[in-house]
Amino acid sequence: MTRVAALLAGALAGLALAGPAAAAPIGCPLARAAFAPVDGPAGLTLQASAAGRDVAFELRVRGARERLRYRLVRRPDSALPALLPTARDAEPLGRAVLLGPDLRTVAPDQATPVAFAFFEGLWSHSYALSLRDGRERPLPPEGLWRVAACRR
């Protein structure tokens, strides 16, 4: 079992133990979804939007002006997409796993209904930015994010 699969399995098991209210995901087209961490600090949102044929994400922190931007890209060495910071010469962060309302993996298409997403590398990228520019910022958790809102 890969590291991502093990983390994802653990997160989903914890979600199932949390009870029926927490385990009843909503489905939302990926390009309209706003994600919040399942187990992380309040006030963090990862907002998805259409960006041409791709899907873009913006990490927002309540009360802060700074927003970190990413694109979902397909990797030639993996069946799973990855988050890519929009900064010049950026390297992909890690794998992204999208889950539908039935908790099965789904394709990273704009119209695909999603309920959860697992992102690798958000914490380490935010931490590296904090070290580089000397500014403290809330660190997004590695792991499972749920659809918290669906824009129209």
SULPE-V165954 format. One record per backbone hydrogen bond with DSSP energy under -0.5 kcal/mol. NH is the residue of the N-H (numbers start at 0). CO is the residue of the C=O. Records with the same first field share a line. If there is no record, write none. Layout:
NH=CO, CO
//
This chain:
5=1
6=2
7=3
8=4
9=5
10=6
11=7
12=8
13=9
14=10
15=11
16=12
17=13
18=15
22=18
23=20
24=22
27=113
29=111
30=109
31=28
32=28, 29
33=148
34=45
35=145
37=143
38=143
43=40
44=59
45=34
46=44, 57
47=32
48=55
50=53
53=50
54=71
55=48
56=69
57=46
58=67
59=44, 57
60=65
61=42
63=60
67=58
69=56
70=83
71=54
72=70, 81
74=79
77=74
80=95
81=72
82=93
83=70
84=90
85=68
89=86
92=82
95=80
96=117
98=115
99=103
102=99
105=97
108=106
111=108
113=27
114=98
115=98
116=144
117=96
118=116, 142
119=94
124=120
125=121
126=122
127=123
128=124
129=125
130=126
131=127
132=128
133=129
139=137
142=118
144=116
145=35
146=114
147=33, 145
148=33
150=31
//
